[in-house]
Amino acid sequence: MKQSKNDKKISENENIASSGKVNEGYNPVNTSDGDGRLIVAPCNTLEFKAPIKWLKLAWKDIKAAPKVSMAWGFIIALASLVVALLAFKLGKFALLA
């Protein structure tokens, strides 16, 4: 039985994904139907300590520019509150549309 182009692309992507060779000049392949659905999305592996590093870098940023950091924190908190209130008022699935 002959493989279709789409089956070959899926097979190639599964091999790439299982080999761990992601982001080494790899471009995700779209389906041959032209619908733009992504078959395999590339991703990087992270170290276990990466979140701690991010928190240290964030703390450095806060110390370097406290007013800007507090302003962004306030904006994000306010936006979160607005979304939560809208979800509560309109119903839990209203914001999904």
C-alpha positions as CSV (number, residue, x, y, z in Angstrom):
1,M,0.0,0.0,0.0
2,K,1.4,3.4,-1.0
3,Q,1.7,6.2,1.6
4,S,0.1,9.5,0.9
5,K,2.0,12.7,1.1
6,N,0.3,13.6,4.4
7,D,1.1,10.2,5.9
8,K,4.8,10.7,4.9
9,K,4.9,14.2,6.6
10,I,3.3,12.8,9.7
11,S,5.8,10.0,9.8
12,E,8.7,12.3,9.3
13,N,7.4,14.6,12.1
14,E,6.9,11.8,14.5
15,N,10.5,10.7,13.9
16,I,11.8,14.2,14.5
17,A,9.7,14.6,17.6
18,S,10.8,11.3,19.1
19,S,14.5,11.9,18.2
20,G,14.6,15.1,20.3
21,K,16.1,17.0,17.4
22,V,13.7,19.9,17.7
23,N,14.5,23.5,16.7
24,E,17.6,22.5,14.8
25,G,16.6,24.1,11.5
26,Y,13.2,22.3,11.7
27,N,10.1,23.9,10.4
28,P,6.7,22.5,11.4
29,V,4.9,21.0,8.4
30,N,1.3,21.8,7.6
31,T,-1.1,19.2,6.3
32,S,-1.3,18.7,2.6
33,D,-5.0,19.6,2.7
34,G,-3.9,23.3,3.0
35,D,-6.0,23.9,6.1
36,G,-3.0,25.2,8.0
37,R,-3.3,22.8,10.9
38,L,0.1,22.2,12.6
39,I,1.1,18.6,12.9
40,V,4.1,18.9,15.2
41,A,5.0,22.0,17.1
42,P,8.7,22.4,18.0
43,C,9.6,22.9,21.6
44,N,12.8,23.2,23.7
45,T,13.7,21.2,26.7
46,L,14.0,23.1,29.9
47,E,16.3,22.6,32.8
48,F,14.7,21.7,36.1
49,K,16.0,24.9,37.7
50,A,14.8,27.2,34.8
51,P,11.8,28.7,36.8
52,I,14.1,29.6,39.6
53,K,16.4,31.4,37.2
54,W,13.4,33.3,35.7
55,L,12.4,34.4,39.2
56,K,15.9,35.6,40.0
57,L,15.9,37.6,36.7
58,A,12.5,39.0,37.5
59,W,13.6,40.1,40.9
60,K,16.6,41.9,39.2
61,D,14.2,43.7,36.9
62,I,12.0,44.7,39.9
63,K,15.0,46.1,41.7
64,A,16.3,47.9,38.5
65,A,12.9,49.6,37.7
66,P,10.5,49.3,40.6
67,K,7.9,51.8,39.3
68,V,7.6,50.2,35.9
69,S,7.4,46.7,37.5
70,M,4.7,47.9,39.9
71,A,2.7,49.6,37.1
72,W,2.8,46.4,34.9
73,G,1.8,44.3,38.0
74,F,-1.1,46.7,38.6
75,I,-2.3,46.5,35.0
76,I,-2.1,42.7,34.9
77,A,-4.0,42.4,38.2
78,L,-6.6,44.9,37.0
79,A,-7.1,43.1,33.7
80,S,-7.4,39.8,35.6
81,L,-10.0,41.2,37.9
82,V,-12.0,42.6,34.9
83,V,-12.0,39.2,33.2
84,A,-13.0,37.4,36.4
85,L,-15.9,39.8,37.0
86,L,-17.1,39.5,33.4
87,A,-17.0,35.7,33.7
88,F,-18.9,35.9,37.0
89,K,-21.5,38.3,35.6
90,L,-22.0,36.7,32.1
91,G,-21.6,33.1,33.1
92,K,-18.6,30.9,33.1
93,F,-18.6,30.1,29.3
94,A,-19.4,33.6,28.1
95,L,-15.8,34.6,27.5
96,L,-14.9,31.5,25.4
97,A,-16.7,32.8,22.3
